[in-house]
């Protein structure tokens, strides 16, 4: 039997999912197939509507080697496992003459722990366990969530939190889940044979395609102990998020609350001397955290250094003592011990990391009104880690709608540890960048408007002229506005002001309801506007007439006092590079490209992306930022934009009335 061609397979898959084959999708599939065949690496930008999931799944399935697909969002994971993969496998089965298995794998804390559910939760104040179902009042929200979790445990086949609808609070889920450090291990746990997390791992070992998330991919790379099955091909979707997610996994944190929990958990499992040593160290650390001032700590102050060393040494003593102390009076001692050990080991590891003072780490102090004080440590860069761990011994495909910033892939490539495209070197991963375009006609479907006449935005300054402009734009658009703000404070001020100015246009504000409810309500009423910050720049998919104006209040550069970003910028400058362009401008370009991508989500969409920051038109870096955005028709003519918005609004209203 003749081996089916890639175009034949792609056609069968696209037909099975009810889609339309697009030239960009074919180009992408061919590029992915070539990268897999050559064991090389590929960065592929595929605009919204390309159908990139099938663009990588079909060549990966056709090749027949094990593939790990890592995504950033739950929505895409579910789409792959519940829609794209089942239909694609069914469609390709007759031609491939095999039926590839697929599975989803997440971190252990995403799965219900049967031991926690049935045996109880170790509590901080006592050495034993308590029944969380008895402790929570059945009339309380927590009690209701826990009772629903208990009922669900008898029905679910996966134990995956994301399969529980509607969901439960983080507090409730924490009562029935464990981290990898807290887990007893399948061989020591009475419920090991039924463990949902272990079953997910076993399914992944047998699957040809394993769908996971960026965080688990980062853990697999960073911690050395493999959590993902061996694989020959890695596909990273939503790859613009990868550096941020890996940085998050590699970041350590110490808070007084966290340290005090560790003290309580360990107190009755160790001798009095070890417990007192940790208690004294915790008190010293807490005192200093009340006095510290927010910001980066380029050098650890002497008194904080002593406090951290005391914490590290006391934690090490407790870890040794926990291992040598047994107390049969403690109910389910192994579980209580494991949770205490996990807490103290975390304290020890972060304290040791900070006191060791690596030149590749950034340490800073933060204080939040809600969460209190914290000491954090993060890698200056994850590019070296990614180059070493991600691109060795497998073919890697990274894809997103926004990878080409300022006209090329080199900015994103550098953040991933890749040398400029085409650079030769024995120890440098070879890669290629491909932009397969978009099926949308951006110059005809959208306008990029820069409000050049507005005053230059100042940090936290009064922007009365910006609010005037925003008011007029919303009125011209008849609502239908997604407002993307550079800070939550700016979003709140704008919402408060415009609610009083134009009450006929309801304004939803991020944080006042769940994100899902906000987006649902925004899509349902064309007159409604939705204002918010970071997650809205990337997480809104509302095709049609409800979103015909996307407004960015200003270019979303990182805050000048952001400790990690400013440290990274300085490191580039110290090495002779342009720190502003490499860090701040790249960060802004990526967010702006994502934000502008909210406008055109379907072939019939029309509208305006309005940037209320003159710097996009006047500053030298403006051309770099504009080159990162979709190729919309560009103007600074405010009257032209108002006429266009009014015409688009009128056409939409006629369609709605019809």
KEKOL-302921 format. One record per residue: x, y, z of N, C-alpha, C in turn. Coordinates in steps of 0.1 Angstrom, whole numbers, plus 2048, in hexadecimal, padded with zeros to 3 digits. Layout:
N
XYZXYZXYZ;...
//
This chain:
658
8087F480080080080080980C800;8068167F780D8227F680B82B803;81683080881683981480E846810;80484A8187FC856814805862815;80386C80D80A87880D805881818;80E88B81C80A8948267FD89C822;7FC8A28167F08A98127E48A0813;7E48938107D988B8117D5889820;7DF8878287DC8858367D689283C;7DB89E8387D68AA83E7C88AD839;7C58AA82C7B88AC8277AE8A382F;7B28978327A988E8397A6893847;7B089884E7AF89D85B7A68AA85C;7A98B38527A18C08527938BD84F;7908B48467828B084377B8AA850;7838A285777D89B8637798A586E;7818B086F77D8BA87A7748C5875;7708C48687668CD86376D8DB85F;77A8DB85D7818E785A7838E984B;78A8F484878E8F783A79D8F7839;7A28F082F7B08F082C7B58FD828;7C090282E7C690F82B7D490E826;7D891681D7E69158187F1916823;7EE91F82D7F89208387F9913840;7EE90C8417ED8FF8497F68F5842;7F48F48347FC8EB82C80B8EE82D;80E8FB82C81C8FF82D8228FB83B;81A8FD84681E8FA8538218EB854;8178E38508188D48518258CF84A;8288D483E8348D08378408D483E;8408E084484C8E484C84E8DC858;8438D885F8448D086B8498C2867;8448BD85C8488AF8588578AF855;85C8BA84E86A8BB84B8738BB857;86E8C38618768C586E8778B7875;86C8B087586C8A387C875899875;87489986787C89085F88B893861;88E8A086289C8A48638A28A4871;8998A287B89C8A38898A18B188C;89B8BB88689F8C98878958D088F;8968DD89188D8E68998878F0890;87A8F38948728FD88C86B906894;86B91389186291D89785892188C;84B91F88E84192288383792B889;83593788282B94088681F93D87D;81493A88380793787C7FC940881;7F89498797EE95387E7E094C882;7D89548897CB94F88D7C394A881;7BD93F8827B59398777BC93086E;7C992E8707D19258677CE917869;7CA9138767C79058797D48FE87C;7DC9058857EA9008887EA8F388F;7DF8EF8977DF8E389E7E18D7894;7D98D788A7DA8CC8807E78CE878;7EB8DA8777F88DD86F8048D6876;8038D388380E8CB88980A8BD88D;7FD8BB8907F98AD8947FA8A3888;7F68A787C7F689E87180489986D;80E8A286B81B89D868821895874;81E89988082389288C81D88388D;81088288A80A87588B80F86C87F;81187387381586B86882486686A;82C86D87183A86987383B85C87C;83285B88583184F88D83A84E89A;84185989D8498598A984185F8B4;84585D8C183E8638CC8408728CC;8358798CE8348878CE82F88C8DB;8358978E183089E8EC82B8AC8E7;81F8AF8E98198BC8E58178C48F2;81E8CF8F481D8D79008168E58FD;80B8E89048048F49028038FC90F;7FF90990D7FF9129197F191391F;7E79119177D991391D7D190691D;7C99069277BF8FB9297B68F991D;7B29049177A990490C7AF8FC900;7BB8FE8FD7C28F78F27C48E98F5;7C88E69027CA8D89067BD8D0903;7B28D69087A58CF9067A18CE8F8;7A38D88F07A08D78E27A88CC8DB;7B58CB8DE7BD8C08D87B88B28DC;7B58B08E97B28A38EE7A489F8EB;79B8A98EC78C8A58EB7878A78DC;78E8AF8D47898B28C77938AE8BC;79E8B58BB7A78B38B07AD8A58AF;7B38A08BA7B98938B97B08878B6;7A48868BD79B87B8BA79787B8AB;7938878A678F88789879A88588F;7A688A8927B18888897B687A888;7B68738947BA8658947B085D88D;7A385F88E79985888779A85A878;79D86687479E86A8667AB86385F;7B68638677C285D8617C484E862;7BB84886B7BD83A86D7BC831860;7B38348577B382B84B7C082C843;7C58398427D183B83A7DE837841;7DF83984E7EB8368557EB827859;7DF8218597DD81285D7E281086B;7E081A8737E28198827DA824889;7D88228957D082C89D7D88318A8;7DF83C8A67E88418B17E08448BE;7E68408C97E08438D67E58518DA;7DC8588E27E08658E77DC8668F6;7E286F8FD7DF87190C7E387F910;7DD88391B7E08909217E888D92E;7F28959317F989393D7FC8A1943;7F98A29507FB8AF9588038AC964;8068B796C80D8B59788048AF983;80A8A898D8028A09967F78A799D;7F98B49A07EF8BB9A87E38BE9A0;7E38BB9937D78BD98B7CD8B198D;7D18A69937C989A9957C48989A3;7B88939A47B38909B27BB8859B8;7BF8879C57C787E9CD7BD8759D5;7BC8699D37B38609DA7B785E9E8;7C485F9EB7C985E9F97C486AA01;7C58769FB7C0882A027B1882A04;7AB87D9F979C87D9FA797874A05;79D868A0679785EA0F79E85EA1D;7AA863A1E7B1862A2B7B286FA32;7AF87AA2B7AF887A317BB88FA2E;7BC89CA327C68A5A2F7CF8A8A3B;7DC8A7A3A7E48ABA467E28B9A49;7E08BCA567DD8CAA5A7E98D0A61;7EA8DDA617F68E4A657F88E3A75;7ED8E4A7C7EE8E6A8A7F08D9A92;7EB8CEA8C7EC8C1A937F58B8A8A;7F98ACA918018A3A897F989AA81;7ED899A837E488FA7C7DE895A70;7D488DA6B7CC892A5F7BE895A64;7B789DA5C7A98A0A607A189DA53;79489AA5678B898A4B7868A5A46;78A8A8A3A7868B5A357778B7A32;7718ABA307628ACA2E75A8AFA3A;75F8AAA467598ADA5275C8BCA57;7698C0A5476D8CDA587668D8A51;7638D6A4475C8E1A3D74D8E0A3F;7478ECA427398ECA447328E9A36;7288DFA367228DBA2971B8E7A22;7178F1A2A7108FDA2471A907A1E;727906A2173190FA1C73490BA0E;73A915A0773F9139F974A9089F9;753908A0375D8FEA047578F0A06;74E8F0A0F7478E3A127408DDA06;7398E69FF7328E19F373C8DC9E8;7478E39E77518DF9DD7578D19E1;75A8D09ED7608C39F27568B79F0;7498B99F37408AF9F273E8AB9E3;73F8B59DA73D8B39CC74A8AB9C7;7568AF9CC7628A79C97618999CD;75B8969D975A8889DD7518809D4;7468869D073D8809C774387D9B9;74A8889B57518879A875C87C9A7;76287A9B376D8709B37688629AF;75B85F9B27558529AE7518519A0;75185D99974C85D98B75885E981;76286798576C86A97B77585F978;77985F96B78385596679185A966;79286796779F86E9667A4874972;79B87997B79F8809877A588E983;7A48929777AA89F9727A18AA976;7A78B497D79F8BF9827978C6977;79D8C796B7978CE96078B8C695A;7898BA95E77D8B295A7728B5963;7748BC96E7698BE9777628CC974;7558CB97074E8D796C7418D7974;73D8E397A7468EE97B7518EC984;75B8F49847678F298C7658F599B;7708F39A376F8F69B177B9009B4;77A9069C07849109C47929099C6;79C9119C57AA90C9C77AB9069D5;7A490D9DF7A59089ED79F8FA9EE;7948F89E778D8EB9E87968E09E1;79C8E49D67A48DA9CE7B08D69D6;7B68E09DE7C28DD9E67BF8D39F0;7B38D19F47AF8C79FE7B08B89F9;7AF8B79EB7AE8AA9E57B98A79DB;7C48AF9DC7CF8AD9D27DC8AE9D9;7E78A99D37F48AA9D97FE8AF9CE;8098B59D28148B89C981C8AC9C7;8268AC9BE82E8A09BC83789E9C8;83B8A89CF8438A79DB83B8A09E7;82E8A39E782689E9F28218909F0;82188B9E381C87E9E08248739E7;81D8699EC82385E9F382B8559E9;8268559DC82C84B9D382383F9D1;82183A9C58178309C381A8239CB;8278209CD82A8149D48278149E3;8278219E98258229F78168269FB;80F82A9F180182F9F37F78249F2;7ED8249FB7E38199FB7DA81B9EE;7DA8269E87D28299DC7DA8299CF;7E78259D07F08269C57EB81F9B8;7E48149BA7DF80C9AE7D48149A7;7CD81D9AE7C28249A87C58339A5;7D18379A87D58459A77D384B999;7CC8569997C985C98C7D5861985;7DE86898D7EB86D9877F3862982;7F48579897FC84B9847F6845977;7E98459777E284096B7E484995F;7E48569617E785F9567F585D951;7FF85B95A80D85895680E84B94D;80684195280783494A80183693C;7F683E93C7F084092E7F9848925;80185192B80A85992381685091E;81A84692682583E922821835916;81483291480F82A90980B8328FD;80A83F8FF8048488F480F84C8EA;80B84E8DE8148538D38148638D4;8098698D88088778DA80587A8E8;80D8828EF80A8868FD8088958FD;7FD89A9027FA8A89037FC8AC911;8048B69138078BB9208088CA920;80C8D092B80D8DF92C81B8E492D;81D8F192B82B8F692C8318F4939;8298F594482F8F39528358E6954;82E8DB94F8338CE9518408CB948;83F8D193C84B8D19338578D793A;8558E394185F8E99488658E1954;85C8DB95B8608D29668688C7961;8648C195686B8B69508798BA94C;87B8C79478888CC9438918D094F;88A8D69598928DC9648968D296E;88D8C99728908C197E8988B597C;89A8B196F8A38A696C89C89996D;89289797688B88B97788088B96D;88088296387688495886888195D;85F88995985188795C84988594F;84F88894384988593784F879931;84887192984E865923858869919;86286091686C86390B8658668FE;8698708F78638748EA86D8798E0;86A8778D487387B8C986F8898C3;86388D8C585E89A8C08578A28CB;85B8AE8CC8548B78D584E8C38CD;8408C58CF83A8D08C98358D98D4;8398E68D38358F08DD82B8F98D7;81E8F88DA8149018D581390D8DE;80E9188DA80E9258E281C9288E7;8259268DE8349278E38389348E7;83093F8E483494C8E983394D8F9;82C9438FF82A94390D83593A914;83D93390D84692991385092F91C;85793A91886193F92185B94492E;85094A92E84994F93A846943943;84093893D83C92D94584892594B;85392494485F91E949865926954;86593395286A93C95D86293B969;85593996884C93897484F92B97B;85292097485591397B863914982;86C91C97C87991D98187B92898C;86F92E99087093999A86D9339A8;8759379B18729329BF86D93E9C8;86593B9D285F9459DB8609419E9;86294B9F2862949A00859954A06;84F94FA0E846959A15846955A24;84395FA2D84295BA3B837951A3D;82C952A36821948A3882593AA34;82C939A2983192CA2483B926A2F;84492EA3484D929A3E846925A4A;83D92DA4F835929A5B82D91CA5A;82891AA4E82190DA4B82B902A4C;837903A478418F9A488448F6A56;845900A5E8488FFA6C83D8F6A73;8318FAA718268F3A778258E4A73;8278E2A668268D4A618318CBA66;83D8D1A698488C9A6D8498C8A7C;8438D1A848458D2A928448C5A9A;83A8BDA978388B2AA083D8A5A99;8458A7A8F84B89BA8885A89AA8B;85F8A5A9286E8A5A948708A8AA3;87D8A6AA78808A9AB587F8B8AB8;87E8BBAC587B8C9AC98868D3AC5;8928CEAC589E8D7AC189D8DBAB2;89A8D1AAA8988D4A9B88D8DEA99;8818DBAA08758E3A9E8788F1AA2;87F8F3AAE881900AB388B908AAA;895901AA489E908A9B89790DA8E;88D905A8988690AA7D87C915A81;876914A8D86D91FA9287492CA93;88092CA99888938A9C88C93EA8E;891935A8589593AA78889941A70;87D93BA72871940A6B86D94EA71;86E94FA7E86B95CA84875967A80;882964A7F88C96DA7A889971A6C;885968A6388296BA55876974A54;86C971A5C85F978A5C861987A60;86A989A6A86C997A6F87399FA64;87D999A5D8849A0A5287A9A3A46;87199AA4386899CA3885F9A7A3A;85C9AAA478539B6A4A85A9C3A48;8689C3A488709CFA478749D2A39;8759C8A3187B9C9A248739D2A1A;87B9D8A118759E1A078749DA9FA;8699DB9F28689D49E58739D89DC;8769CE9D38809D19C988A9C69C7;8929C79BD89D9BD9BB8A89BE9C5;8AD9B29C98B89B29D38C49AD9CB;8CC9B79C68D89B39BE8E29AC9C8;8E29B19D48EA9AA9DF8E09A79EA;8E199C9F08D89999FB8DD9A0A08;8D59A8A0E8D99B0A1A8DE9A6A25;8E89AAA2D8EF9A1A368E599AA3F;8DB9A2A458D299CA4F8C9992A48;8C4995A3C8BC98CA358C497FA31;8D0981A2E8D9976A2A8DA96CA36;8DC972A428DD96AA4E8D0962A51;8C5969A4F8B8963A528B5958A48;8B9959A3B8B794FA318C1943A34;8CD945A398D693AA3C8D1933A48;8CB93AA528C5933A5E8B992BA5A;8B1930A508A6929A4B8AA91CA44;8B491EA3B8B9912A348BF908A3D;8C790BA478CD902A508C38FBA58;8B9903A5D8AF8FDA668A68F3A5E;8A38F7A5189B8EEA498A38E1A46;8B08E2A448B88D6A418B88CDA4E;8B88D3A598B88CBA668AA8C4A67;8A08CBA648928C5A658908BAA5B;8968BCA4F8958B1A4589B8A4A4A;8A78A6A508AE89AA558A6894A61;8A089CA69899898A7588C891A71;885896A67879890A6287C881A5D;887880A5788A872A5288D868A5C;89186DA69895863A7388B862A7E;880869A7E877869A8986A862A84;865859A8D859852A8A850853A96;843855A93839857A9E82C850A9A;82A844AA081E83CA9C811842AA0;81284CAA9805853AAE80085CAA3;80885FA99803868A8E7FB860A84;7EF865A827E685EA787EC860A6A;7ED854A637F2854A557FF85CA54;809857A5C81585FA5E81D862A51;81D858A4882485AA3C81F866A34;812868A3480C874A2C810881A33;80E881A4181288DA48820890A47;829886A47837888A4683B88DA38;834888A2E83888CA2083489AA1E;82889FA238248ADA2182E8B6A28;8328B2A3583B8BBA3C8488BCA35;84D8B0A3085A8B0A2985A8B8A1D;84F8B8A1584E8C0A0984E8CFA0C;8488D3A178488E1A1B8568E6A1F;85C8DDA2786A8E2A2C8748E1A21;8738D7A1987D8D6A0D87C8E2A04;86F8E7A0286D8F39FA8748FFA00;872901A0D87990CA1488890BA13;88D8FFA1589C8FDA158A1900A07;89A8FB9FC8A08FD9EF8A090B9EB;8969139EE8959219E989F9299F2;8A09279FF8A992EA078B792BA03;8BB91FA008C891B9FB8CB9229EE;8C19229E58C49289D88C79379D9;8C093D9E28C294C9E38CF94E9EA;8D29479F48DF9499FC8EB9459F3;8EA93C9EA8F59389E18F89449D7;8EE94C9D48F09589CD8F69579BF;8EF94E9B78F494D9A98F395A9A1;8FD95C9998FC9689908F1967985;8EC95B9838E29599798D495A97F;8D395D98C8C695E9928C396D996;8B69709968B197D99A8A997B9A7;8AC9839B18A59829BE89E98F9C1;89198F9C588A99B9C88809999D3;87C9A49D98739A49E48669AB9DF;85A9A59E284D9AB9DE8449AC9EA;83B9B59E98319B69F48239B99ED;81A9B09F080C9B19EA8039B49F5;7F99BC9F27EF9BF9FC7E79B3A01;7E59AA9F77DD99E9FA7E69929FF;7F19909F97F99849FB805987A05;808993A09812996A12820996A0B;82B995A13838996A0E83D989A09;8469899FF84C97D9FA85A9809F4;8639769F58709779EF87096D9E3;8749729D887496A9CC8819699C5;88495E9BE89095C9B788D9559AA;89295B99F88F95699189B956989;89C94E97F8A894E9768A895B96E;8B496096C8B696C9648B1969956;8B395D9518AF9599448AD94A944;8A394593C8A293793B8A693292D;8AD93B9258B19389188BB92C918;8C592D9208CF9229218C9915925;8C091592F8B99099338B1903927;8AA90B9208A29069158AB90190A;8B69089078BF9038FC8C48F5900;8C88F490D8CE8E79118C48DC912;8B88DF9188AF8D491B8A48D2911;8A08DC9098958DB9008998D68F3;8A58DA8EE8A88D88E08B28CC8DE;8B48C58E88BE8B98E78B68AD8E5;8BB8A48DC8B68978DA8A78968D5;8A28A08CF89489F8CA8928AB8C0;8888A98B78848B48AE87A8BC8B6;87C8C98B58728D28BC86C8DC8B2;85E8DC8B38578E68AB8508EF8B5;8528FC8B384B9068BB84290F8B2;8369108B682C9178AE8239218B6;81F92B8B08169358B681293F8AB;8089478AE8049528A580E95D8A6;81695E8B081F9698B382D9648B7;8359618AD84395E8AF84D9678A8;84796E89E85097689584E98489A;8589898A18579978A78619A08A0;85B9AC89C8649B58958689B1887;8619A68828649A287486C995873;87199087F87998387E87797B88B;87C96F88B87A9668968869668A0;89096F89E89C96E8A68999738B4;89097C8B788D9808C48889758CD;87E96E8C88789638CF8829588D0;88A9568C589494B8C489E94D8CF;8A395A8D18AD95D8DC8A79598EA;89B95C8EC8959598F989494A8FC;8949428F18949348F28A292D8F2;8AC9368F18BA9318F18BF92E8E4;8B99338D98BD9308CC8C593C8C6;8D09398BF8D79438B88D09488AC;8D39548A78CC95989B8CB94F890;8C094F8898BD94487F8C8944875;8CD9388728D89368688E693686E;8E793987B8F49398828F992B883;90692987F90C91C88091491A88D;91590E89291C90B89E9198FD8A3;9238F68A79218E88AB9178E68B7;9188F08C090F8EF8CC9038F78CB;9008FC8BF8F49058BD8E98FD8B6;8DD8FC8BC8D28F58B58CF8FC8A8;8CE8F489D8CA8FA8908BB8FB88F;8B690688A8A790888A8A491187E;89791087A89291886F88591F874;88292B86F87693287286D933866;86093086785793085C84B938860;84794185883A94985A83094484F;82693D85381C93884A811941847;81194D84E80795784B7FA954852;7EF95B84D7E29598537D8959848;7CD95284A7C295283F7BB95F83F;7BD9688487B59748497BC97F840;7B498883B7B99938337BA99F83C;7C59A08447C69AA84E7C49B8849;7CA9BC83E7C99CA83A7BA9CE837;7B29C48337A49C783079B9C583C;79F9BD8457979BA8507999C385D;7A59C985D7A89D086A7B09DD867;7AF9E68707B69F38707BE9F487D;7CB9F787B7D39FA8877D4A0A888;7CEA0F8937CEA1D8957D6A218A1;7DFA2A89F7E8A2F8AA7E3A3E8AD;7DFA418B97DBA4E8BD7E7A578BF;7EDA5C8B47F9A638B47F8A718BB;7EBA768BC7E9A838C17E9A838D1;7E8A788D77E7A778E67F5A7A8EC;7F4A7F8F8800A828FF807A75903;815A7690481DA6A907819A65915;816A58916812A5292381DA5392D;81AA57939824A5794481FA4C94E;829A47955826A3C95E81CA41969;811A3A96A807A3C974802A4B973;804A529687FFA5F9677F1A60963;7EBA6C9647DDA6F9607DDA6F951;7D4A6794B7D3A6693C7C4A6A938;7C1A7693B7B3A7B9387B1A7A929;7BBA7E9217B9A7E9127B7A7090D;7BEA669137BCA5890F7AEA54912;7A8A5791E79BA53921790A5A918;793A6791478AA6D90A78AA668FD;796A628F8797A5B8EC790A4D8ED;792A468F878CA398FA77DA3A8F9;778A45900769A47900764A498F2;76AA518EA766A548DD767A478D4;771A3F8D5772A338CE767A298D1;764A278DE75AA1E8E174CA238DC;74AA308DD73DA358D873CA338C9;747A358C1747A338B3745A248B0;74AA1B8B8749A0D8B573CA078BA;734A0F8C2728A098C772A9FF8D2;735A018DA7399F78E47439EE8DE;7419E18DE7499D78D77589D88D9;75C9DC8E576A9DF8E77719D68F2;77C9D18EE7859CA8F77909D48FB;7919D890879B9E290D7A69DA913;7B29DB90E7BE9D49137C79DF91A;7C89DD9277D09E792E7DD9E2934;7E69EB9357F49E79397F59E4948;7EA9E89507EA9E495E7DC9E3963;7DA9DC96E7CC9DA9737C79E8978;7D09F097D7CB9FD9827C6A06977;7CDA0596C7C8A0D9607BBA0895B;7B99FB95B7AC9F59577A19F9960;7A49F996D7999FD977796A0B976;7A0A1497479DA23973795A25966;798A1F95B791A2194F783A1C950;781A11956773A0B95776BA14960;770A1996B769A22974765A2F96D;76EA3496676CA4195F761A40954;763A3594B75AA3494074CA2F943;74BA2894F73EA24953735A30956;73CA3B95B734A4795E732A4F951;73CA4F94873BA5793C731A51932;731A44930729A3E925722A3292B;718A34934711A2993B709A20931;707A259256FFA1D91C707A11916;714A1191871DA069147229FF921;71D9F49247219EC9307309E992F;7379EB93A7469E893A7499DD945;74D9D29407519C79497609C994C;7639C59587719C795D7779BA962;7839B795D7899AA96278A9AA971;78799F97778899D98677B99F98C;7719A59867639A698C75B99998A;75F99198075998497E76497B979;76196E97876B96597276E968964;77A96595F77D969951774963947;77095694A76794F941759956940;75495B94B74796294C748970945;753976947755983941755982931;75D97992C75E97791E750973918;74996A91F73C96691B73297291A;73297A92472998692472D99091A;73A99291873F99B90E73B996900;73C9898FD7389848F07299858EE;7219858F97129848F770C9918F4;71299C8F870C9A98F67159B38EE;7129B68E271B9BE8DA71E9CC8E0;7159D18E87179DF8ED7219DF8F9;7259D38FE72D9D190973C9D3906;7439D89107529D990F7589D191A;7649CC91876B9C49227799CA924;77C9CE9307899D49337919CB93C;79E9CA93A7A69C29437B59C393F;7BD9BA9457CB9BA9437D09AD93E;7DB9A89437E499E93C7DC992936;7D398B93D7CD97F9377C498292C;7BF98F92B7B69939207BE995913;7CB9999157D399B9097D598E901;7D49839087D79769017CB96C902;7C196E90A7B896490D7A9966908;7A796F8FF79A9728FA79896E8EB;78E9668E978B9618DB77C9648D9;7799708D476B9738D176A9788C3;76896E8BA7659738AC7589798AA;7569818A074998789D7499968A2;73C99B8A273A9A98A473C9AE8B2;73D9A58BC73E9AA8CA74C9B08CD;7569AD8C47639B38C67689B98B9;7659C68B77699CC8AB7739D88AE;7769DA8BB7809E48BE7899DE8CA;7959DD8C779F9D98D17A89E58D4;7A89E98E17AF9F58E57BA9F18EF;7C69F68EC7D29F58F57D5A038FB;7D4A049087D6A1190E7E4A1790C;7EEA0E90C7FCA12909804A06906;810A089008199FD8FD81C9F690A;81B9E990B81C9E291782A9DE91B;8339E891C8419E59218409E092F;84A9D793384A9D494184C9E094A;8479DF95684A9EB95F8599EC962;85D9F996286C9FB9658719F5971;8689F397B86C9ED98886A9DE989;8669D897D8659C997D8739C397F;8759BC98A8839B898E8899AE983;8819A597F88699B9758899A1968;87F9A89638819AE95588C9B8955;88D9C195F8989CB9608A69C4961;8A69B99698B39B196A8B79AB95D;8AD9A69568B09A09488B59AB93F;8AF9B693F8B29C19368C19C6939;8C49C79468D29CB94A8DC9C1945;8D89B49478E29AA9438E59AA934;8DB9AD92B8DD9AF91D8E69BB91A;8E49C69218EC9D29208FA9D0924;8FC9C892F90A9C59349119BD92A;90A9B59229109AC9189129B490B;90F9C190B9119C98FE9059C98F5;8F99C48F98EE9C48F18E49CF8F4;8D99D08ED8CF9DA8EF8C49D48F9;8C69D79068BD9D190F8AE9D490E;8AC9E190A89E9E69088979DE8FD;89E9DD8F28989D68E68979C78E9;8A19C18EF8A19B28F18979AE8FC;8949B690588B9B291087E9BA910;87F9C79128729CF91386A9D0906;8719D38FB86A9D48EF8659C68EA;86C9BB8EC8689AE8E885C9AA8F1;85C9AD8FE8509AA9068449B2902;8469BE8FE83A9C78FA8359C28EC;83E9BE8E383A9BA8D68329AD8D7;8369A48DF82F9978E082199A8E6;8209A28F08139A58F680A9AC8EC;8109B68E58089BD8DB8039B48CF;80C9AB8CB8089A28C07FC9998C5;7FD9948D17F398C8D77E69948D8;7E79A18DD7DB9A98DF7D49AD8D2;7DC9B08C87D79B48BB7D09A78B5;7D599C8B87CF98F8B37C198D8B8;7BC9948C27AF9928C77A49988BD;7A89A08B479E9A78AB79899E8A1;7A199889879C99088D79D982890;79297B89379296D89778A96588D;78496B88377D96487877D96C86C;77A96686077C96C853773978852;76897885975E98385876098F862;76A98E86A76C9988747729A586E;76E9B08747739BD86F7759C687C;77E9CF87C7809D788778D9DF888;78F9E589479B9EE8967A29EA8A2;7B09E98A17B99E98AD7BE9F78AF;7BA9FD8BA7BEA0B8BD7C8A0B8C9;7D4A108C67DFA118D07DFA208D4;7DCA228E17DAA308E67E8A358EC;7F2A338E4800A368E8807A3B8DC;80AA488DC811A4E8D181EA488CD;825A428D7832A3D8D5833A328CA;828A2B8C7828A228BD82AA288AF;826A358AE828A3C8A1834A458A1;839A498AD844A538AE851A4E8B2;852A438BA85EA3E8C0866A368B6;873A358B787BA2D8AE877A1E8AE;874A198BA870A0B8BB862A088B6;85BA128B284DA108AE84CA078A1;856A09898855A0088C8579F288F;8609EF89A8619E189E8549DB8A3;84E9E38AC8419DE8B18369DD8A7;8359E689D82B9E589382E9D988A;83B9D688883E9CA87F83B9BD886;8389BD8938349B189A8259AF89A;81D9B989580F9B889580A9B2888;7FD9AE8887F79AA87B7F79B6871;7F79B38647F99BD85A7EC9C5857;7E79CB8627DB9D38607DE9E0858;7D39E68537D59F384C7D89FD858;7E2A068567E7A0E8617E3A1D85F;7DFA2386A7DBA328697DDA38876;7DFA468767DFA4E8827D3A58881;7CBA568787C0A608757B4A5C87E;7B1A648887A7A60892799A6188C;797A6B88378AA6C87D787A61873;791A5C86C78FA5186378BA4486B;792A4387778FA3787F781A38885;77CA4388976EA4488E764A41883;767A4687775DA4386C75DA34869;769A2E86A76AA20867763A18871;765A1B87E75EA1488974FA16888;74AA2288573CA24884736A1B879;73DA1A86D739A13862738A04866;7429FF86D7439F18717389EE87B;7359F788472A9F688E71D9F5887;71B9FE87D70E9FF87670C9F286E;7169EC8687159E08607129D486A;7189D48757159CA87F7079CA884;7029D78876F59D888C6EA9D3882;6ED9D68756E39D286B6E39C386A;6EF9BD86B6EF9AE86B6E89A8877;6EA9AE8836E39AA88F6D49AB88E;6D09B68886C19B88876BB9AF87D;6C39AC8736BE9A28696BC99486E;
//
